[in-house]
């Protein structure tokens, strides 16, 4: 059943997302439809299942930026409802869900179960979320290989790769996970903060810098009553071995370790680098997310931090980046303010604003040892010619296939935002 055509004529003058005054919106047909749908009191008979919608609304915008094997899944929270928009190269589908306590609870329990390593709770809630958020679109997703997720609200905290498509027959706690049950086995998955930001990113025409690498890791931290950061011995190995991978393929690589990682040194070294890799602690400022940052060097003897020792949100957005990839291998480097998801003032979005095309960040605490192993395997695949989304997916599948590293806590938290 088609959505009534009258919806498409509502709110013609809408300007979407962060477009400045007077700027034409390249996505106007899609955004007009989407906003019209959100403001329209759709009968239950219309919104109870996905529907195929007007091709002409986006054939000249989103459609020509998507390959036939790609799809965008955008989530929009409005009051007590959750709208899900599926966009492919030639069609647009929509589904409306009520934000019931069950749905909200499943999101919370899913995230909690990953962090607390509660196998049964993880499997049950991962499957509930898959059936509500993904399963209704499996037919139009047939033949799609890459999925671009645009989350909203608490869904920003979900690693969609870990959604459980099929509940395993064996639930023994000592058994490893089967890669086939996870959504990451079905799709390459990447994320964007908005439809407009994704469109703007894939429309960039500026040339990319030659492939090169810089790795930043303070490694050692003093511990006193004002500073409880643990040492990160594997971060040194991580930077040195990834640098060697680049050099072994005749590509330039720079390693900044210990006292070489201060802010002024970093700004001098990152210019023109295509891959910028941080292996360090992050600092999250809850009252003011713009005060969050990456710990670049040790704290001084008095226990107060020096302005040159933290690369904060405002520092990052002023960096003149041309990097194709920034990796933030640290704890909660994608964390947003819990009461203001719309502001998206996370460290990852700061690097996107500064000019990075792709950012890999973490949703929770990262273990020093397995974070090093994960990143080294990821870069090996990149240097073998894999694209970022494909390399990240294959690295995750490799982790799942080994009993020692199959827990979602060890692999699902690494998220790719970009093109």
C-alpha positions as CSV (number, residue, x, y, z in Angstrom):
1,X,0.0,0.0,0.0
2,X,1.4,3.4,-1.0
3,X,1.6,6.4,1.3
4,X,-0.9,9.0,0.1
5,X,0.7,11.6,-2.2
6,X,-0.6,14.5,-0.2
7,X,2.1,13.8,2.4
8,X,4.8,14.8,-0.1
9,X,3.4,18.3,-0.4
10,X,3.6,19.1,3.3
11,X,6.3,21.4,4.7
12,X,7.8,22.4,1.3
13,X,10.1,25.0,2.8
14,X,11.9,22.6,5.2
15,X,15.6,23.2,5.6
16,X,17.3,20.1,6.9
17,X,20.0,19.5,9.6
18,X,22.9,22.0,9.7
19,X,22.6,23.7,6.4
20,X,23.3,27.4,6.7
21,X,20.7,30.2,5.8
22,X,20.3,30.6,2.1
23,X,22.1,27.4,1.2
24,X,20.2,25.0,-1.1
25,X,19.5,21.6,0.5
26,X,20.7,18.9,-1.9
27,X,18.5,16.4,-0.1
28,X,15.3,18.6,-0.2
29,X,13.0,16.0,-1.8
30,X,14.0,13.3,0.7
31,X,13.9,15.6,3.7
32,X,10.6,17.1,2.8
33,X,9.1,13.6,2.6
34,X,10.7,12.5,5.8
35,X,9.7,15.5,7.8
36,X,6.2,15.4,6.3
37,X,5.9,11.8,7.4
38,X,7.0,12.6,11.0
39,X,4.5,15.4,11.2
40,X,1.6,13.4,9.7
41,X,-0.7,11.4,11.9
42,X,-0.5,8.2,9.9
43,X,-3.2,5.6,10.4
44,X,-2.1,2.4,11.9
45,X,-3.0,0.5,8.8
46,X,-0.3,2.5,6.9
47,X,2.5,2.4,9.4
48,X,2.3,-1.1,10.6
49,X,4.7,-2.4,7.9
50,X,7.3,-1.0,5.5
51,X,6.1,0.5,2.3
52,X,7.7,1.3,-1.0
53,X,7.6,5.0,-1.6
54,X,8.1,7.6,-4.4
55,X,11.3,7.0,-6.4
56,X,11.4,10.5,-7.9
57,X,11.8,12.0,-4.4
58,X,15.4,11.0,-4.2
59,X,16.5,9.5,-7.5
60,X,18.7,12.6,-8.2
61,X,20.1,13.0,-4.7
62,X,20.6,10.0,-2.4
63,X,20.0,7.5,-5.1
64,X,23.0,8.5,-7.2
65,X,25.3,8.3,-4.2
66,X,24.3,4.8,-3.2
67,X,25.6,1.7,-5.1
68,X,23.0,-1.0,-5.7
69,X,24.5,-3.2,-2.9
70,X,24.3,-0.3,-0.3
71,X,21.4,0.9,1.9
72,X,20.9,3.6,4.6
73,X,19.0,2.8,7.7
74,X,18.0,6.1,9.5
75,X,16.4,6.2,12.9
76,X,14.4,9.2,14.1
77,X,13.0,9.6,17.6
78,X,9.9,11.8,17.9
79,X,8.1,11.9,21.2
80,X,6.9,8.4,22.1
81,X,7.6,7.0,18.6
82,X,10.6,5.7,16.7
83,X,10.6,6.1,12.9
84,X,12.9,3.9,10.8
85,X,13.7,5.0,7.2
86,X,15.4,2.6,4.8
87,X,16.9,4.2,1.7
88,X,18.3,2.3,-1.2
89,X,19.5,3.5,-4.6
90,X,15.9,3.3,-6.0
91,X,13.5,3.2,-3.1
92,X,12.5,4.5,0.3
93,X,10.7,2.5,3.0
94,X,9.5,3.5,6.4
95,X,8.3,1.9,9.6
96,X,6.8,3.4,12.8
97,X,7.4,1.8,16.2
98,X,6.1,2.8,19.6
99,X,9.0,3.4,22.1
100,X,7.6,0.9,24.5
101,X,9.2,0.1,27.9
102,X,10.1,-3.2,26.3
103,X,12.0,-1.6,23.5
104,X,13.8,0.9,25.7
105,X,14.5,-1.8,28.2
106,X,16.0,-4.1,25.5
107,X,18.4,-1.3,24.5
108,X,19.6,-0.8,28.1
109,X,19.9,-4.6,28.8
110,X,21.7,-5.2,25.5
111,X,24.4,-2.7,26.2
112,X,24.6,-3.7,29.9
113,X,24.9,-7.4,29.0
114,X,27.8,-6.8,26.7
115,X,29.8,-4.8,29.3
116,X,28.9,-7.3,32.1
117,X,29.4,-10.3,29.9
118,X,26.0,-11.8,30.6
119,X,25.6,-14.3,27.7
120,X,21.9,-15.1,28.1
121,X,20.8,-11.5,28.6
122,X,22.9,-10.5,25.6
123,X,21.5,-13.1,23.3
124,X,17.8,-12.5,24.2
125,X,18.0,-8.7,24.0
126,X,20.2,-8.7,20.9
127,X,17.6,-10.9,19.1
128,X,14.7,-8.7,20.3
129,X,16.3,-5.6,18.9
130,X,17.2,-7.3,15.6
131,X,13.5,-8.4,15.2
132,X,12.2,-4.9,15.9
133,X,14.9,-2.8,14.1
134,X,16.2,-4.9,11.2
135,X,14.0,-7.9,10.5
136,X,11.0,-5.9,9.0
137,X,13.4,-4.7,6.3
138,X,15.0,-8.0,5.3
139,X,13.2,-8.2,2.0
140,X,14.3,-4.8,0.6
141,X,17.7,-5.5,2.1
142,X,18.1,-8.7,0.0
143,X,21.2,-8.3,-2.1
144,X,22.6,-5.4,0.0
145,X,26.1,-5.8,1.4
146,X,26.9,-2.5,3.0
147,X,24.6,-0.9,5.6
148,X,25.0,2.8,6.7
149,X,23.4,3.3,10.1
150,X,22.2,6.8,11.2
151,X,21.1,6.3,14.8
152,X,19.2,8.6,17.1
153,X,18.6,8.8,20.9
154,X,19.9,5.9,22.9
155,X,20.4,3.9,19.7
156,X,23.7,5.9,19.3
157,X,25.1,3.6,22.0
158,X,24.2,0.3,20.2
159,X,26.8,-1.6,18.1
160,X,24.4,-2.9,15.4
161,X,27.0,-5.4,14.3
162,X,26.3,-7.4,17.5
163,X,22.6,-7.7,17.0
164,X,21.6,-11.4,17.1
165,X,19.9,-12.7,14.0
166,X,19.4,-16.2,15.2
167,X,19.4,-17.6,18.8
168,X,22.0,-20.4,19.1
169,X,20.9,-23.8,20.1
170,X,23.8,-24.1,22.5
171,X,24.0,-21.6,25.3
172,X,26.8,-23.1,27.3
173,X,28.8,-20.2,29.0
174,X,32.1,-21.8,28.1
175,X,31.3,-22.1,24.3
176,X,32.3,-19.5,21.8
177,X,29.9,-17.6,19.6
178,X,29.1,-18.6,16.1
179,X,29.8,-15.7,13.7
180,X,26.7,-16.6,11.7
181,X,24.3,-15.4,14.4
182,X,25.5,-11.7,14.2
183,X,24.4,-8.9,11.9
184,X,28.1,-8.3,11.1
185,X,28.2,-11.6,9.3
186,X,25.5,-10.3,7.0
187,X,26.6,-6.7,6.3
188,X,29.6,-4.3,6.3
189,X,28.3,-1.6,8.7
190,X,29.3,2.0,9.1
191,X,27.7,5.0,10.8
192,X,26.9,8.6,10.2
193,X,25.6,11.4,12.5
194,X,23.0,12.5,10.0
195,X,21.8,11.9,6.4
196,X,23.1,15.3,5.3
197,X,26.5,14.8,6.8
198,X,26.8,11.4,5.0
199,X,25.7,13.0,1.7
200,X,28.2,15.8,2.2
201,X,31.0,13.4,3.0
202,X,30.5,11.2,0.0
203,X,30.1,14.2,-2.3
204,X,33.6,15.6,-1.4
205,X,35.8,16.0,-4.4
206,X,39.1,17.0,-2.7
207,X,42.0,14.7,-3.3
208,X,43.2,12.3,-0.6
209,X,46.7,12.5,0.8
210,X,49.2,9.8,-0.1
211,X,48.9,6.8,2.2
212,X,50.9,7.5,5.4
213,X,50.7,6.8,9.1
214,X,51.3,8.5,12.4
215,X,50.7,6.8,15.7
216,X,50.4,8.6,19.0
217,X,50.7,6.8,22.4
218,X,51.9,8.3,25.7
219,X,52.2,4.7,27.1
220,X,53.1,5.6,30.6
221,X,51.1,7.6,33.2
222,X,51.9,8.6,36.8
223,X,49.4,7.4,39.3
224,X,48.5,9.5,42.3
225,X,45.3,10.7,44.1
226,X,44.5,13.0,41.2
227,X,45.4,10.7,38.3
228,X,44.2,7.1,38.2
229,X,45.0,6.3,34.6
230,X,46.5,2.8,34.2
231,X,49.7,2.1,32.2
232,X,49.2,1.1,28.6
233,X,52.3,-1.1,27.7
234,X,50.6,-2.7,24.7
235,X,50.0,0.7,23.2
236,X,53.7,1.1,22.5
237,X,53.9,-2.3,20.8
238,X,50.7,-1.3,18.9
239,X,52.2,1.9,17.4
240,X,55.6,0.4,16.6
241,X,54.2,-2.7,14.9
242,X,51.6,-0.9,12.9
243,X,54.3,1.6,11.8
244,X,56.4,-1.3,10.7
245,X,53.5,-2.6,8.6
246,X,53.5,0.6,6.7
247,X,57.2,0.8,6.3
248,X,57.3,-2.8,5.1
249,X,55.1,-1.8,2.2
250,X,57.3,1.3,1.5
251,X,54.9,3.8,3.0
252,X,56.0,6.5,5.4
253,X,55.2,6.1,9.1
254,X,55.8,8.2,12.2
255,X,55.7,6.9,15.8
256,X,55.2,9.4,18.6
257,X,55.6,7.8,22.0
258,X,56.1,8.9,25.6
259,X,57.2,12.6,25.8
260,X,56.8,13.0,22.0
261,X,53.0,13.2,22.2
262,X,52.4,16.7,23.6
263,X,49.9,18.8,21.8
264,X,52.3,21.2,20.1
265,X,54.4,18.3,18.8
266,X,51.3,16.5,17.5
267,X,50.1,19.6,15.5
268,X,53.4,19.7,13.8
269,X,53.4,16.0,12.9
270,X,49.9,15.2,11.7
271,X,49.8,17.6,8.7
272,X,49.4,15.6,5.5
273,X,49.0,12.2,7.2
274,X,46.3,10.0,5.7
275,X,46.1,7.7,8.8
276,X,46.2,9.2,12.3
277,X,46.1,6.6,15.1
278,X,45.7,7.4,18.9
279,X,46.3,4.7,21.5
280,X,45.7,6.4,24.8
281,X,43.2,7.3,27.5
282,X,40.2,9.6,26.9
283,X,38.8,12.2,29.3
284,X,35.0,12.7,29.3
285,X,33.7,15.9,30.8
286,X,30.0,15.2,31.7
287,X,28.9,18.8,32.4
288,X,30.5,20.1,29.3
289,X,31.3,17.6,26.5
290,X,33.5,20.2,24.8
291,X,35.9,19.7,27.7
292,X,36.4,16.1,26.8
293,X,39.6,15.0,25.1
294,X,42.4,12.6,24.5
295,X,45.3,12.3,27.1
296,X,48.4,13.1,25.1
297,X,51.0,13.1,27.8
298,X,51.6,12.7,31.5
299,X,50.2,14.9,34.3
300,X,52.6,17.1,36.1
301,X,53.8,16.5,39.6
302,X,51.2,18.7,41.3
303,X,48.5,16.5,39.9
304,X,46.8,19.3,37.9
305,X,46.6,18.9,34.1
306,X,48.4,21.2,31.8
307,X,46.6,22.6,28.7
308,X,49.2,21.0,26.4
309,X,48.6,17.5,27.9
310,X,44.9,17.2,26.8
311,X,43.7,17.4,23.2
312,X,40.1,18.5,23.9
313,X,37.1,18.8,21.7
314,X,37.7,22.5,20.8
315,X,41.4,21.7,20.0
316,X,40.3,18.9,17.7
317,X,37.8,20.8,15.6
318,X,40.5,23.5,14.8
319,X,43.0,20.9,13.5
320,X,43.7,21.3,9.7
321,X,43.0,17.6,8.9
322,X,43.1,16.0,5.5
323,X,43.2,12.5,7.0
324,X,41.3,9.7,5.3
325,X,41.2,7.8,8.6
326,X,41.5,8.7,12.3
327,X,41.5,5.8,14.8
328,X,40.7,6.5,18.5
329,X,41.8,3.4,20.3
330,X,40.9,4.4,23.8
331,X,38.0,4.0,26.2
332,X,34.6,5.6,25.4
333,X,36.1,7.8,22.5
334,X,32.6,7.9,20.9
335,X,30.7,8.8,24.1
336,X,28.1,11.5,23.8
337,X,26.5,13.6,26.6
338,X,23.9,11.3,28.2
339,X,21.2,14.1,28.3
340,X,21.9,15.6,24.9
341,X,22.3,13.1,22.2
342,X,21.4,15.6,19.5
343,X,24.5,17.8,20.2
344,X,26.8,14.9,19.1
345,X,29.7,16.5,20.9
346,X,31.8,13.4,21.0
347,X,35.5,13.1,20.2
348,X,34.7,11.2,17.0
349,X,32.4,13.9,15.6
350,X,35.0,16.5,16.5
351,X,37.5,14.8,14.1
352,X,34.9,14.6,11.4
353,X,34.2,18.3,11.8
354,X,38.0,19.0,11.5
355,X,38.1,17.3,8.1
356,X,38.7,13.6,8.7
357,X,36.7,11.4,6.3
358,X,36.5,8.4,8.5
359,X,36.8,7.8,12.2
360,X,37.0,4.6,14.2
361,X,36.0,5.1,17.9
362,X,35.0,3.0,20.9
363,X,31.6,2.7,22.6
364,X,33.1,1.4,25.9
365,X,36.3,0.5,27.8
366,X,39.0,-1.0,25.6
367,X,41.4,-3.6,26.9
368,X,45.1,-2.7,26.2
369,X,46.1,-6.2,25.0
370,X,43.1,-7.0,22.8
371,X,42.8,-3.4,21.5
372,X,46.4,-3.8,20.2
373,X,45.7,-7.2,18.6
374,X,42.5,-5.9,17.0
375,X,44.1,-2.8,15.5
376,X,47.1,-4.6,14.1
377,X,44.9,-7.1,12.3
378,X,42.7,-4.3,11.0
379,X,45.7,-2.4,9.5
380,X,47.0,-5.6,7.9
381,X,43.8,-5.9,6.0
382,X,43.9,-2.2,4.9
383,X,47.4,-2.6,3.6
384,X,46.3,-5.7,1.7
385,X,43.8,-3.4,-0.1
386,X,40.6,-3.8,1.8
387,X,38.4,-0.7,2.3
388,X,37.8,0.4,5.9
389,X,34.3,-1.0,6.4
390,X,35.3,-4.4,4.9
391,X,38.6,-4.5,6.9
392,X,36.7,-3.7,10.2
393,X,34.1,-6.4,9.4
394,X,36.6,-9.1,8.7
395,X,38.6,-8.2,11.8
396,X,35.5,-8.6,13.9
397,X,34.6,-11.9,12.3
398,X,38.2,-13.1,12.9
399,X,37.8,-12.2,16.6
400,X,34.4,-14.0,16.8
401,X,35.8,-17.2,15.3
402,X,38.4,-17.6,18.0
403,X,37.2,-18.7,21.4
404,X,39.6,-16.4,23.3
405,X,38.3,-13.3,21.6
406,X,34.7,-14.2,20.7
407,X,33.0,-12.1,23.4
408,X,31.2,-9.0,21.9
409,X,32.9,-6.9,24.6
410,X,36.2,-7.4,22.8
411,X,35.2,-6.5,19.2
412,X,31.7,-4.9,19.0
413,X,32.7,-1.6,20.5
414,X,34.8,-0.4,17.6
415,X,32.6,1.7,15.3
416,X,33.4,3.3,11.9
417,X,31.8,6.6,11.1
418,X,32.3,8.2,7.7
419,X,31.9,7.5,4.0
